[in-house]
């Protein structure tokens, strides 16, 4: 039997936004049968109770803190596939959203190791659920952009830090903007949008959520103008991940709009049939 046939399979599983019970059923089932689990720093400890039989290895990345370099994580996944049959790489949120899944997938494929991705709920969608306001809104917002300004470069000390210099993304044009890992750049983000964006201004609503979906969740709501003035600076908790959501669709109070369905109704076919 070839070595390839003896290799284990690696599952990149999305842990979801934070709460242990927001992982998918497929993800929970894989944890229950995993031989070893490599998990991010932000994964809720309660979620690891779903895999009591597994070896648990932390490989978290936290901005400005001691963490595992990506090439080292890749090597550990490859090495684990030589020894175990079911390997879970448990990643916060969704593996394919700012999670370096592409690097891990490519490293595994280079060694002919089978890999499968199990999606998870990303923080932006959990945040919208928390404030009960859609990121899209008929007649107001029909586009959403997910953005990060973090550079995510591993340095020689094994830590991952955000860029020390402001590195703006030029004029994001979506109706609703969601910034991941934007706490340190919050003021600059707001100033840039006010000065250069065509769809946002100083009065545009802003919602900031920390530790979304967890017991430590916090919510700050205001406008781009106040964010640009640093009004949220003393509110932020540096130990919690922050999500910055911007857009007119997120305005708290909005008069009910009368929806005209006359055009849609006029297109009903004369000889159309309805069935129960």
N, C-alpha and C positions, 0 to 999 in steps of 0.2 A: 504494500500500500504506500502511495506517495506521501511525502510530508504535507503537501497541499491539502489532501483529503483529511488529514488529522487536525488541521487548524480549527480553532474555535471561530465563532461568529461574534462580531461586535455590533451592538445596538446603540446608536446615538439617540437617547431618549430625552424628550422635552419634559422637564419637571413642572413647567407651568410658572405662573407669576410669583408664587410664594406659598400659598396655602397648600397643605399636604393633600387635601381632598380635591384639588383641581388638576391633579395629574390624570391623564387619560386611563381608561380601563386597560388598554393594551400595554401602556407603560407600567402600570401597577402589576400586571401579570408577569411582565418580563422581570421586574424587580424580584418577584416572588420565586423565580427559578434561576436567578443569576448566581454564578459562581463567585464573581467579583464585581464590585461596583466602584467606578471612579467618579466622584461627585464634585460639583462646584461648591464654592464657599457659601453661596447664598441658598443652597438647598436646605429646606426646613428639616431639622433633626427628626421630626415626626415621620417624614417621608421615608427615612432610612429604616424605620421600624417595619416597613413593608418587605424588607429583605434581611430578616434575622439570620438566615443561613449563609449569607454572602460575606466575603471579605470586603471591608469598606476602606477605600483609599481616597483621602481628600486631595484634590488637585486644583483647588480654587485659584481664581485670579481676582484680586481686589486692587483697585487703583491705589498706588502709592504704598502698598503693603507687600511683605514677603509672600511670594507666590511661585507657582510652578511655571517654568518657561515652556512655551508651546512645543518646542522640539523634544523636550523631555517627556511631556504628556504623550506625544505621538509615539515615542519609543516604548513607553510603558504599555500602551495599548497593543502595539505589535508584539511585545514580549509576552503579554498576558494571553494572546491568542495562541501562542505556542504551548501554553500550559493548561488553559481552561477552555471549556466548550461554550459557555454563555457569559459574555462580557458585556456589561452595561456601562456606557459613558453617560452619566446623568447630568444634563446641562440645564441651567436655569432658563425659564421661558421656553422659546422654541429653538431647537438646535440650528436652524437655518437663518436666524435673525441675530446678527452681530455675535455669533457664537463660535466663529472659526471652524465650523463644521467642515468646510471645504478642505482645510489643511489636514484634518484628521482623516477624512475620507480618502484623500489622495495618498497619504502615508500608508494606510491600510491596503489600498488597492495596489500600491507599488510592491507590497509583499504578498499579493494574491490572497488577501484575507477578506472574507465575505463581510459586508457591512450593510446594515439597514437603518434607516432614519425613521424615528417615531415622533411625529410632531407634537408640540405642546402649545398651550395658550400663551401668547406673547403678552408682555406687560401692557402694551398700548390697548389691547382689547379688554384686559382686565380693568384697566383704568377707566375706560369708557363705561364699563358695567358698574363700577363703583359709584361714579357720579351720575349714572343713569342718563347719560347724554351721548347720542350717537356721534361718531366721528364724521359721518356723512349725514346730509339733511337735504331733502328734496327742495330744489330751488335755491339752496344756499351753498352746499358743499357736495361736490361729486368727485373729489380727489383727495387722497391722503398720502402724506410722505412720512416715512420713518427715517430719522436722521440720527447720526452720532458724530460728535466731533472728537471723540477719543481716538488717539493714534494707535493704541494697543501694540506698542513696540516692546519686545522683551529686551531688557538690558543685561549686562554681564552679571549683575547681582541676583538675577532671577526674579526681579519684580517687573510689574507692568504698570506704567504710568501714563497719564494723559499728557498731551503735548504741552511743553512749558510756554509755548507761544500761541497766541490766538490764531487759529487756522479756520476761517469761516468757510462755510459751503455757500457758494455764490447764489444769492437770490432764489431760494427754494420757491417754486411756483404753485405748489398744491394749495387747495383751499384750507385744509386742516394739516397742521404740522405736529409731529410728535418727536421730541428729542429724548433719546436715551443717553444716560450718563452725562447729563448736561449741567449738573449742579455748579461746577466751578466756572462755567462759561455763561451762566444764566443772564447776567447783565449784558454781556457782549452780544448774546443771541438776540435779546430784546432790542438793543440799540440798532443792530444790523437790520432787523426786520422793519423797524420804524423808518429807518433812513433809506432803505433800498428796495424792500419788497413791495410789489404792486397790489397784493391781496390782503396785507395786514397794515395796521396803523396803531397809534398809541392807545386807542380805545378798544382794540381787539381783545376778547376774553382770553385769559390764561388760567389754566389749572395745573398745579403741581401736586403730584402724589408721591409720597415716600412709602416704601415697604408695602406696595399695593397688595391687597387681598390678605394680608397677615394681621395679627392682633396688634401690631405696632404701626398700622397704616395711619398716615396723616395727610391732610388735604389743605392746600392753600389756593384760594381763588381770588383773582384780581384782573388787571389789564396789563398789556405790554408796557404801557407808560410807567406804571408803578414798578414793574419788574426791572425796567431800564434804570430806574432811580435807586435800585438796590433795596427795595422794600422787603424782599424775601431773604436777604442776606443773613439776618440773625435768626430767621425761622428754620433754615435748613439744619438737618441733623447729619453730620458728616459720616456717621456710621451706617446710614441707610441709603439704599439705592433710590435715586430720584428720577421721576419722569415728568417732562415738561410738555404740556399739551396746549396748542395755540390754534384758535380759529373761531370764526363767527358762529359755526354750528354749536359751539360750546357755551353760548350765552345762556345764562340761567333763566331769565324771564323773557319770553317771546310771545307776542299776541298770536292767537290762533289764526292760521291762514285759511281762507276759504279755497278749497281745491276744486278747480273746474274740470270735471270729467266729461264735459259735453262732447269733446272731440273723440274721446275713447268710446263713449256710448254710441256715437253716430256711426261707428265702424262695425257695430254688431250686424252680422249678416242677416238678411231678411229671412232666409230659409234655414237659419241655424237652429239646432236642436239642443235641448237641455236634457240631461239624464241624471237620475239620482245616483 
